[in-house]
Amino acid sequence: MAEKTPSPSPKQAPVEPGERPSPVRPLTRRGYKRLPDTERQIAEAEVLDEKALLARAQLRDEAEPQYLAPETLVHFIRRTDRNKDPKLWDGLFRELFERCKPFFRGQFRAFDKSTRQDLQQEVLKKVVETILASDDRADFLEVRFWSFMKARAIDACRSMFAQTDDTESLDTGYSGEGESEGKTKLESQVDGRLSPEKLAMVSEGLTKLPPKLRQLFVLRHAVGMAIGGDDPGDGLLAGKLTLAQHFGCTGRTIRSWLKKADDLLAGLGEKGEGR
């Protein structure tokens, strides 16, 4: 009697259009809830085999029906870690890293190449540590991935600046008391950042600014930190660290310091043109 060849285990079929996907395990940290689109993407992708999941993860066009958001990728990276599947984990994390590259270019564009790489590695280290944590702290990454990245980018910049030995006061020669002192075109920018072209134009001048003024300028116009209110006791603005809280002063003082940086950069530019 011929020995029966065992048939290969069938691949799980993807969810058919109109079919209700199976419910996804809820998050447990602080009542966090995924966005509906993230829930749908996870439920649909959970039935895919390893090769199909990785192929779908590599679709980066958000208009693609099969696109998986970073929050969804984090979910599956966590799942592969629990399932001890290092090959798939590595593939998914590499894709997540590729998604982060444009973010890093935007956040750290005012720094030199070596500093950008250091800051990028610091943020990625935090991402990996959070995802691999044994508790549920990574739940937030399945809810608001880019908010987490933004916060970690600010932390990395603060840590770098904290390593400097500069003791110069930002108040030197600038009182910051007059309301008119704080009014500047810099403050009128909606996203709080200069364009890459403008940053390139002022990059040489930034190296000549006093270290703390340079720190302030970079945090505002490269990292995009908000100025904050005139009452430093207000704490975080919409859950985000502000420059006023970071420096322990009022928003009006921050605007005055930015005006000082603007004036110094303008003066340096005029000297350069006059040579």
N, C-alpha and C positions, 0 to 999 in steps of 0.2 A: 504494500500500500504506500503510495507516494506521500511523502511528508508534506503537510500543509504549510505553505509559506505564510507567516503572519503578515497581515495587511498593516500598512503604516497607519498610525493614528491620524485621523482626519484633522485638518485645520479648522479652527472655529470660524464659522461664517460671520461676516460683518453684519451689523444691524441693517435690515432692509429699510428702504424709505417708508416712513409712516409707522414703522414698528417702534414700540415704546422701549427704550433701552433700559437695562437693569439699573436699579438705584446704586449710587456710588456711596461708599462708606463716608459718613459725615466727618467733618473736622471737629476737634475737641477743645481747641485752645480759645478761651475767652469768647466763646460763641461765634467764632469766625464762620462765615459761609462763603462758599465759592460763588462766582458769578454764574448765572444760568448757562451761558455759552461754555464755560469751563466744565461744568457738570455734564453737559451734553457731549463735549469732545471726549472726556474721560470715558463715559459710558460706551460711546461708539468705538473707541480705540482699544478698550479692554479686551475685546474679542479677537484682536489681531495677533498673528504670530510675531515672533521677534523680528523677522526680516521686514514684514509689512509695517510694523510699528515704527521701525527705524526709518523706512522710506517715507512714511507719512510725516515723521518728525522733521525731516529734512526739507519739507515744503515751507518756504519762507515768505511767500506772497499771502498777505492776510486776506486777499480777495478769493483765494482758493477755497472751495468748499471743504477740502480735506485738511486745511491748515490747523495746526495745533499751537495754541498760545503758550508762552513761557510758563504760565501757571500750570498748564496741563503737562508740559515736559517735566516740571518739578515733581508732580504727582507720580509719574512713571519712574523717574530717577529714584525716588524714595521707595517705590514698590520693588524695583530691581535690587536695591540695596537690601531690603528685607528678605528677598528671595535668593540672595547670594548669587547674583548673575553679573559678574564683573564686566564681561564683554559688552552686554547691552547697556550697562550703567555707563561705561566709558563712551560708547557711541552716542548715547543721549546727552551726556554732559558735554561732549565736544560740540554737539549741535547747539546746546544752550550757550556755550561760550561764544560760538560764532554769532549768535543773536546779540550778544553783549558788546561786540566790537564797535558797532556804530555808537552805542551809548557811551563807551569809554572815550572814543574820539571826541565826542561832544563835551563830556564832562571835564576832561583833562587837557583840552586843546591849548591852554595857555602855558603848559609846562614843557620842558625839554623832553627828548625821547626817553632818556634814562629814568627821569622822574615819573613820566607817564607809565612806564613799565612797572615801576615799583608800586605806584598807586593802584594800577590794575591788578597786580598780583595780591595786594593787600585785600582788595574787595573780593576777588575770587576766593581767597582763603576763607573769608567770612561766609561766603555762599556755601562752600563745601562743608565747613564746620557746622553750619546751621542745618543743612540737608542731612548730614550724617548723625546729628544729635539723636540721642536715644529717647528724648522726650518729644513733645509736640510743638516745639518752638518753630519748626519749619512750616507749620500750617499757614502762617501769614504769606509765605512765598506762593502758596496756591491760591491766594486771594488777590494780592497786589504786589506782583513781582517787581515791577519797575519802581514802586514806592520804596521797597526794601533796598533796591540797588541805589537809589538816590540818597537814602539815609546813610548807607555804607560808604558811598563816595565822599560825602561830607565828613564822615568820621575819619576817613583815610587822610583827607586834606588837613583836618584839624590836628591829627596825630603828627603829620609831617611838619606843620608849622610849629607845633609845640616843642619840637626838637631843636629849634633855633635858640640861640643864646641872646637874642636881641632884647634890650631893656628900654628902648627908646619909647617915649610916650607919644601917642598919636595926637595928643592935644598941643604939642609944641607949636607955638605961633599961630594957633587957631582956636578961638574960643568956642565956636559952635553955638553961641547963644542966640544970634539973630536968625529969625525965620527966613530972611532973604538969603542967608548963607547956605541954607540947605536946599534951595531950589536950583535944580540943575537938570540938564537934558538927560543925564545918565538915569535919573530916577523915573523919567517918563517912559522908559523902555518896558514893554509889556512883560516880556519873559525874564527880565533882569540880566540878560546876557548880551554881549557884543557878538556880532557876526564873526566867523573865522577870519574874514578879510580884515576887519578892524582890529581884531586881536593880533593878527600878524603885524599890522602897522605899528601897534604900540608895544610889541613884545620887547624890543630893544630898550625902550624907555622904562618898561617895568623893572628891568634889572637895575636901574639907577634910582628907583624910588626907595625911601626908607623901608626896611623889611616889613614892618607891620602895616604900612600903607599898601605895600605890594600884596600882603596877605589879604587885606580887606578887599582890594580891587579884584583879586582872583576869585575869592569866595563869592563875590557879588556877580561878576560878569563872566566868569568861566564856569563856576560850579552852579551858579544861579540861586544862591541863598536869598531869601526875602529880607528886606530891611528891618521890618518889625515896627511895632507901635512906639509911641512916645512914653509909654509907661513900661519900664523894664520888668515890672512885676506882673505884667500880663501873661508871662510864660510863653509857651509855644503858640505860634500862630497857625491855626488849623492843623495842629498836630505836627508842625514842622519847625525845626530849629531856625531861629532868625538871627541875623547879624547883631541886633540889639541885645538879644539874650546871650549870644556867644561872647560879646565884648563887655557885657554888663553895663550898658548905657542906654540912652534913649534913641529912638529912631531918628530924631532931629540931629543928634550928634553924629550918627552914622552918615546921614546925608551931608553933613558938613565935612566929614572926613573924606567922603567920596568926591566932594567938590574940590577939596584940597588936592587929592590925587589927580583929578581932572586938570586942574590948573597947572600942576607940576609937569604932567605929561605934555600939555599944550606948550609950556615953556621950553621943555626939552626938544619938542618938535621944531619950534621956531629957531632954536640954536642950531639944530642940525641942518635946517634949510639955509641958514645964513652962512654956513661954512663954505 
